[in-house]
Amino acid sequence: MNSRSNLLSRSRYTEETLEAAIKQGTQQYVILGAGLDTFAFRRSDILVNLQVFEIDHPNTQNFKTQRIKELGWAVPTQLNFIPMDFTQESLAAALKKSSYNPQVKSFFSWLGVTMYLTREEVFATLRTIATIAPTGSRIVFDYFDIDIFDAQKTDTQIQEELAQVQAAGEPMKTGFDPSMLASDLANLGLHLHENLNQAEIQRRYLQGRKYAHIAQAVVK
């Protein structure tokens, strides 16, 4: 359900925000649900003083590391792979098994994942970030407006796409009310710094799904 424009826009926004955070002392970048993300291979220009932690399901991560070997890519020393199933494990436990330093200002990205989890699972991960990362650490995540699950407020195409991913065994489960997100995050120990709707995303980048949003929050 993520159009190409949404994928490009959220990635551009995330890396721009990360670059600004690095100038403010961020030294760790945690990519949640990394998938086939290539940041560590593309951005050698800002990798020198940055530790990168890719967290994803073991099966997905095994596929990725195997492909890297097949392609003959050299894995940067700053890149760390951490296997984790978000529905079965806690982020804190996964990071404790790595070289992640909870005392160092960090940046988290969580793209294309929240809509596949329950509201409780999303909040649990965000609460963990607020707990394990020092004040001033940031997280960027995308989410769907809760209206996407209301047949009276969505068009036929969206309803059909929801049915398709349901049939494929990867149902969309969660959306959020943009007007309530600030208070939701405050209860988790996070301050909502920016909350872009599709019109704002379109003005900055590319046109995409009107129900897609990008949020940036800061650990209080």
C-alpha positions in Angstrom: 0.0 0.0 0.0 3.0 2.3 0.1 3.3 4.1 -3.2 6.8 4.8 -4.5 6.4 8.5 -3.8 5.6 7.7 -0.2 8.7 5.5 0.1 11.0 8.2 -1.4 9.5 11.0 0.6 9.8 9.3 4.0 13.3 8.2 3.3 14.4 11.6 2.2 12.8 13.2 5.3 14.4 10.7 7.6 17.9 11.2 6.3 17.6 14.9 6.3 16.5 14.8 9.9 19.3 12.4 10.8 21.9 14.7 9.2 20.6 17.6 11.4 20.6 15.4 14.5 24.3 14.3 13.9 25.3 18.0 13.9 23.6 18.1 17.4 25.6 15.2 18.8 23.8 12.1 17.6 26.2 9.1 17.4 23.9 6.1 17.0 21.4 5.4 14.3 18.9 2.6 15.0 16.8 1.4 12.0 13.8 -0.5 13.1 12.3 -2.9 10.5 15.3 -2.2 8.3 14.4 -4.6 5.5 16.7 -4.0 2.5 17.7 -0.5 3.7 21.1 0.5 2.1 21.9 3.6 4.2 25.1 2.2 5.6 26.3 1.4 2.1 25.2 4.7 0.5 26.1 7.3 3.1 29.8 6.8 3.8 30.1 10.6 4.0 28.3 10.6 7.4 29.2 7.1 8.6 32.6 7.9 10.1 31.3 8.9 13.5 28.1 7.0 13.5 27.2 3.5 14.7 24.3 2.0 12.7 22.1 -0.8 14.2 19.7 -2.6 11.8 16.9 -4.4 13.6 14.6 -6.7 11.7 12.9 -10.1 11.8 15.6 -12.9 11.7 14.3 -14.4 8.4 14.4 -11.0 6.6 17.8 -10.2 8.1 19.2 -13.6 7.0 18.0 -13.0 3.5 19.6 -9.6 3.4 23.0 -10.7 4.8 23.1 -13.6 2.3 22.4 -11.2 -0.6 25.1 -8.9 0.6 27.6 -11.8 0.5 26.4 -12.8 -2.9 26.9 -9.3 -4.2 30.4 -9.1 -2.7 29.6 -6.0 -0.7 32.0 -5.1 2.1 30.0 -4.6 5.3 31.1 -1.3 7.1 32.5 -1.8 10.5 30.0 0.7 11.8 27.0 -1.5 10.7 25.5 -3.9 13.3 22.8 -6.5 12.6 20.3 -7.3 15.4 17.6 -9.9 14.7 14.2 -9.3 16.4 10.6 -10.2 16.0 8.6 -7.1 17.1 5.6 -9.2 18.0 7.5 -11.5 20.3 10.5 -9.6 21.7 11.2 -6.2 23.3 13.4 -3.7 21.7 15.3 -3.1 25.0 16.2 -6.8 25.2 17.4 -6.9 21.6 19.6 -3.8 22.0 21.1 -5.1 25.2 22.5 -8.0 23.2 24.4 -5.5 21.0 27.0 -2.8 21.4 24.3 -0.1 21.6 25.1 2.5 24.3 22.1 3.8 26.2 24.1 6.8 27.3 24.7 8.1 23.8 22.3 10.4 21.9 20.6 8.2 19.3 18.3 8.5 16.3 15.7 5.9 15.5 13.8 5.4 12.2 10.7 3.2 12.0 9.3 3.3 8.5 6.6 1.1 6.9 6.0 -0.9 10.1 3.5 0.7 12.5 0.5 0.0 10.4 1.2 -3.8 10.5 1.3 -3.9 14.4 -1.3 -3.5 17.0 -1.7 -0.2 18.8 -0.3 -1.8 22.0 2.8 -3.1 20.1 3.5 0.3 18.6 3.2 2.1 21.9 5.3 -0.5 23.7 8.2 0.1 21.2 7.9 3.9 21.4 7.8 3.7 25.2 11.0 1.6 25.2 12.7 4.2 23.0 11.8 6.9 25.5 13.2 4.7 28.3 16.5 3.4 26.7 17.6 6.5 24.8 18.9 9.7 26.5 17.1 13.0 26.4 17.2 14.7 23.0 17.3 11.4 21.1 14.8 11.4 18.2 12.6 9.0 16.3 11.0 9.3 12.9 8.1 7.0 12.0 5.3 6.9 9.5 1.8 6.0 10.2 -1.7 5.9 8.6 -4.6 8.1 9.6 -7.1 6.0 11.6 -9.7 7.1 9.0 -8.2 4.6 6.5 -10.0 1.8 8.3 -13.4 3.5 8.1 -15.1 2.5 4.8 -17.2 5.7 5.0 -14.1 7.8 4.9 -11.9 6.0 2.3 -12.2 5.5 -1.4 -12.8 2.2 -3.1 -9.2 1.8 -4.1 -8.0 2.0 -0.5 -10.6 -0.5 0.6 -9.5 -2.9 -2.1 -5.8 -2.6 -1.2 -6.6 -3.2 2.5 -8.5 -6.4 1.4 -5.5 -7.5 -0.7 -2.9 -7.2 2.0 -5.4 -9.0 4.4 -5.7 -11.9 1.9 -1.9 -12.0 1.5 -1.5 -12.6 5.2 -0.1 -9.2 6.1 -3.1 -7.2 7.3 -3.0 -3.5 8.2 -3.9 -3.3 11.8 -3.3 0.2 13.1 -3.8 3.8 12.4 -3.7 6.9 14.6 -5.6 10.1 15.0 -3.2 12.9 13.9 -4.9 15.4 16.3 -4.3 13.1 19.3 -0.8 12.0 18.4 0.9 14.6 20.6 -0.9 13.6 23.7 -0.4 9.9 22.9 3.3 10.4 22.6 3.5 12.6 25.7 2.1 9.7 27.8 5.0 7.6 26.5 7.7 10.1 27.4 8.1 11.6 23.9 7.5 15.2 22.6 6.0 15.4 19.1 8.3 17.7 17.2 6.8 17.5 13.8 3.7 15.8 12.3 3.5 16.0 8.5 0.3 15.2 6.7 0.2 14.4 3.0 -0.3 18.0 1.9 2.8 19.0 3.8 4.8 16.0 2.5 3.7 16.8 -1.0 4.9 20.5 -0.7 8.3 19.3 0.4 8.8 16.2 -1.7 6.4 14.2 -3.9 2.7 13.4 -4.1 1.5 10.2 -2.4 -1.3 8.6 -0.4 -3.4 11.2 1.4 -3.7 8.9 4.5 0.1 8.7 5.0 1.8 10.8 7.7 5.4 11.2 9.0 6.1 12.1 12.6 9.2 13.1 14.4 9.4 12.8 18.2 12.0 13.7 20.8 12.8 11.9 24.0 11.9 14.2 26.9 
